[in-house]
Amino acid sequence: MSIQKVTVAGGGVLGSQIALQSAYKGFEVTMWLRSEDSIARTRPKLERLRGIYEQTLEALKTDPSAFCRGLTDSPDVPTEELDELIAQVGVAFDSLVLTTDEQEAFGEADLVIEAIAEIIDEKRTFYSSIRDLLPERTILCTNSSTLLPSAMAEFTGRPEKFLALHFANNIWKQNTAEVMGGPQTSPGAYQAVVEFARAIGMIPLEVKKEQPGYLLNSMLVPFLSAAEALLANDVADVETIDAAWMLGTGAPLGPFRILDIVGLTTAYNIVAASPAAQEPDSTAFRIAALLKQRIDEGKTGVNAGEGFYKY
Ligand SMILES: NC(=O)c1ccc[n+]([C@@H]2O[C@H](COP(=O)([O-])OP(=O)(O)OC[C@H]3O[C@@H](n4cnc5c(N)ncnc54)[C@H](O)[C@@H]3O)[C@@H](O)[C@H]2O)c1
């Protein structure tokens, strides 16, 4: 099927990136937000992203190292073409429709990408609430980091057109899209999503069977959890743990810088969902408490200007 109208549900860290990136690549994008307050919180995120896209393309005129795989096909783009792409960022930004109206958002969508909070009951409730609004053709994707399509499929009413399309954060440069179906996902829907991912400048990574955490998070979540445990158990401080990783491996970022990019809310939701987090003597409990304390202080990561570090 051909996808043209895309609706992104949720305007958080990832929802805003997916929406702008899809519009930048020429799709008609609507963002569904659950309240006017949520719309007001989404706009500055989109404006920040617009600035990043425009500045990156501007920098590429003189600096090939500014190349981001999601924005251009190669670092070698003539200035006039870069000017057209910069204009395209503005066109994409202006074209985004932000609405709380479910009929407007879902009634005509070819593809819906769900990027709401990583809480299974909230995702299930969301799918149940939109299932009767969607046209029959609509393919529904979750951007969930840790939940399996099969855990949510029955709530969508369209298990054969439901699958996971999982982006990495900062999708204009970390441009992977992990595509993972559930047992009932049809090959046609799967292939359409692989093609859509490619069309918005992502590199589709095909996951052959359901795997919690897909490829990236099967590696990243245990890594970040290990760093959080070191902090929660007072083994070392944030800077020292990051230094151990960066100096020891040559990696450009340590785990707490990565957590600030991921956003502390998502990190909290992941640890809080583990049974161990209910046990006051457990490391998971202490990790949840330290993340919660920062979140309550408004230090939710790069987007908020402060997480474990100040920005
Ligand atoms: N942050 C990352 O690095 C990252 C990477 C890949 C995938 N994801 C996944 O994307 C999804 C969203 O993550 P995020 O980091 O953008 O979260 P976020 O907290 O930044 O944003 C969540 C958005 O969903 C809205 N929302 C929350 N609960 C809702 C509900 N019940 N109904 C409707 N809207 C609701 C919020 O208002 C907000 O707009 C999660 O499933 C997460 O696992 C996150």
The ligand as an ORCA input file, in Angstrom:
! r2SCAN-3c Opt
* xyz 0 1
  N      13.382      8.511     24.478
  C      13.978      7.611     23.705
  O      15.200      7.603     23.537
  C      13.152      6.585     22.973
  C      13.737      5.892     21.891
  C      12.971      4.981     21.170
  C      11.667      4.714     21.558
  N      11.127      5.384     22.622
  C       9.741      5.069     22.970
  O       8.879      6.074     22.459
  C       7.754      6.197     23.325
  C       7.676      7.630     23.792
  O       8.881      7.930     24.488
  P       9.383      9.429     24.684
  O      10.782      9.330     25.139
  O       9.049     10.256     23.512
  O       8.461      9.848     25.935
  P       8.082     11.301     26.469
  O       7.750     11.114     27.902
  O       9.100     12.290     26.070
  O       6.746     11.644     25.646
  C       5.556     10.928     25.772
  C       4.443     11.674     25.034
  O       3.245     10.897     25.125
  C       2.231     11.654     25.771
  N       1.500     10.705     26.588
  C       1.917     10.085     27.714
  N       0.964      9.236     28.152
  C      -0.062      9.331     27.274
  C      -1.322      8.684     27.180
  N      -1.734      7.812     28.089
  N      -2.118      9.007     26.151
  C      -1.729      9.887     25.219
  N      -0.541     10.527     25.250
  C       0.271     10.242     26.270
  C       2.943     12.724     26.562
  O       2.099     13.836     26.772
  C       4.112     13.038     25.613
  O       3.669     13.881     24.560
  C       7.940      5.188     24.439
  O       7.263      4.012     24.116
  C       9.444      4.970     24.438
  O       9.791      3.713     24.963
  C      11.827      6.327     23.321
*
